[in-house]
Amino acid sequence: MSDDSRPAPSGARTAAVIPAAGRGVRLGPGAPKALRTLNGTPMLIHAVRAMAASRGVRLVVVVAPPDGAAEVKTLLDSHALPERTDFVVVPGGDSRQESVRLGLDALPPGIDIVLVHDAARPLVPVDTVDAVIEAVRDGAPAVVPALPLADTVKQVEPAAVPGGPEPVVATPERARLRAVQTPQGFDHATLVRAHQTVTDNVTDDASMVEQLGLPVVVVPGHEEAFKVTRPLDLVLAEAVLARRRLNDGF
């Protein structure tokens, strides 16, 4: 029996939800961000493969643009994906939060752990995915991968005029700050309750669990799990893929 066919190391069933309904304005006009190509393959396919690379992930739910579910389903069908993993495509909503909720609604019974992963983080290594899953299995209701900050951070008062000078309010202690990545991992029931309870527009799902008063823990992230949001990020992502091909032969 091959490694790919072995059962997951725990009885917990894990699914990944990938919200991919955004337009990606900062990358400029054209296709939605998730459908931009890296090394000739859409970022979304790279992200799906990154989740499916974990033997713990048995299902990947892709949340497509509201009018693009059929296109995304065709896209997934046209690329080689691990046979041990099931894939489902559902239409998304007007916000990321609504899209994740629609992805949660598509999960079958029996899912214990849910990963929520940005389609714009196509190169996250499988070791990071596995570390998040293991931390949830060990009892954490919510887990986020994160990196220490290299830059000093300033809290400012927003400028009255866009592009104008911004007065510095405070300098947070850098050693206590982390730059959060994905996939974020959750106890399934906890994440469902967070989406049923928290109505604020939040930037990540872990913030919703925080608002429930439940603990969120951090595990080490990875420098290759960066978010592709600007044209320069595409250049960096291509460079990472080129290095992987040299090192790993693909």
N, C-alpha and C positions, 0 to 999 in steps of 0.2 A: 504494500500500500504506500503510495507516495505521500510526501509531507502535505501536499495540497488537499489530500483526501482525509487526513486524520481529523478526528473531532476536535472541537475547541477544548482547551485545557480545563474548562469549567462548565457546569451545567447551565449557567446563565446564558440566555439567548440575547444576542446583541444585534441591533439594527442601526443603520446610519441614515440620517436625513440630510440631504444636501439642498438647501434653498438656492435655486439658480434662476430666479425670476427677475433679477435686477437688470438694468440697462447698461450700467458701467459707463456713466457719463464722462468720468475723468479720463477714460481711455480714448475719448473722442467719438465721432460719429461712426456708424457702421453696425455690425452685429452686436447682440448683447455680449457683455464681458465674458460670460461663461462659454460662449461659442467661439471666442477668439482662439487662434491656433498657436500652439507651441510645438516646434519641430513637426509641423504639418498635422498635428492632432489637436482637436479642441481642448481647451483647458478643462472643461467639464469632464471629458473622458479621462484625463489625467487624474482629476479629483476622485472620480468614481473608482478608478483602479487603485488609488491610494487607500481608499476605505476597504475595498475588497481584498487588498493584499493581506489584511489581518485575518488569520484563521478564525478569530472570534466573531467576525462580522458575517452574518448569514443573509442579511437583506439590506439593500441600499434603495432608499426612496429618493428619487430626484424630483424636486418641485420646480416645474417648468414655468416660463412666462404664461400668463393666463390664456393667451391665444397660440401658444407654441408647444403644447404637450405632444401633439402628433409628430412634429418635427424632431423634438428631443427623443421620443421613443424610436423613431427611425434612425436617429444618430447613434443611440446605444446599440440598436440591432446591427448596425453596420460596422461595429468595432469589436475586436476580440476582448471578451471579458471572462473572468474566472467562472467555470461552470458550477463550482460549488456554491456560488452566491446568487441569490435571486435579486432581480431588479424590477422596480415599479416606477412609473412616471405618473405624476398627478399635476394638474394645473394649480398655479399659485395664486396669491392674492395681491393686494395693492401695497402691502408692506412686508418687510422681512418677517416680522412677528406673525402676521397672518399666514404667511407661506409656511413657516415652521409648524404652526398649528394644523394646517391642512396636511402637512406631511405626517404629523402625529396621528391624525385621524385615519390615515391610510395604513397604519401598522396593524398587523393581525394580532389576535390574542397570543399570549405566551411570551411576549417580548419583555425582558427584564431590564435591559440597559439600552439607552438611546444615545447615540453620538449625533451631534449637530455640527456639520462641517461646511465651511465656506467653499463654494466652487472656485473662488478666486485664490484659494491656497492649494494649487494643484500638485505641489511637490513635497508635501509632508511625508516624512519617512514612516515606514510601518512600525518601527520601534516606538515612535511617539504615540501612534494610535493604540498600540498594545499597552503602553504605560497608562494611558487614560482609562482604558477598559479595566485593567487590573486594579486601579485605585478605586473605581466604583465597586468592583467585586469585593474589595476589602472593606466596604461599608460607607464610603463617602457618598452623600446624596448628589453632589455636584463636583466635577473635576475640570480644571482648565490647564492646558499646557501654556507655559509662559517663559519669557526670557528676561534676565536683568537688563536694565537700560544702560546703554553706553553713553548717552548724552545727559547732561544736567537738564532738568525740567523746570520751567518757570510757570507759575500760575499768574495769569494776567487779567486785567480788566479789558474786555473787548473794546476795540477802537470805535469811536462814534462814527467814523467814516471808514468803509472797507479799505484796507491797505494803509491806514494811518497808524501812528505810533500807539502802542498799547502799554499802559503803566503796569509794572510788575507788582503783584500783590504778595507773593510768597515764593519761596524756593523749597519744595518738598524734599525730604531726605531721600536721595536716590537709592540708597541701599534697601529701602522698604518698598520700592516701586517695581512693578513687573509689566512688561508688554505682553498682553494676552493673545494667544493664537487659537486655532481650532485643529482637530475636533475637540469640542467640549463634550464631556460625558456626564450622563445623568441616570439616576434611578428613574425608571420609566414613569412610575406613579407620581413621583415628585415633580417631574417636568410637566406632566399633564396638569397637575394641580396648579403649578405656577402659571401656566397659560390660561387656566380658568379663572385665576384670582387677580393677576397683575394686569392692569389695563394701560399703564404708562407705556409710552413708546420708548423702548430700551434698545441699546446697541448690541447686546448679546444676551443669550439665554441665562447665563450664570447670574446676571444682575437680577433677573426675575426670581431666581431661587434665593438670592440674598434678601430680597424684599419679603420673602416668606419667613425670614429669621432663621434659615437653615444654614449650616456651614458649607462653604465652598473652599476646596483645597486646590493648591497649585502643584503640578508636577513639571519637571524640566521640559521646555519646548525645544525646538530645533531651528537653527538659522535658515534651513531650507524650507521651512514652513511659512515663509513670508507671504504677504498678501499682494497679489498683482493688481494694482489699481492705476498705475501710470505707465506711459510708454517705456520709461527707463526700467521698470520692473519686468517688462517683457524681455528686454535685452538680458537682464540678470537671469531670468528663468531659462532662457535659451542656453546661457553659459553653463548653468547647473546641469541641464540635460546633456550638453555636450561632454561635460566631465564624467557624468554617469555612464555615458556610452563608452568612453575610454576605459573607465575603471571596471565596469560590469559587463561590457559587451552588448549593451542594448541602448 
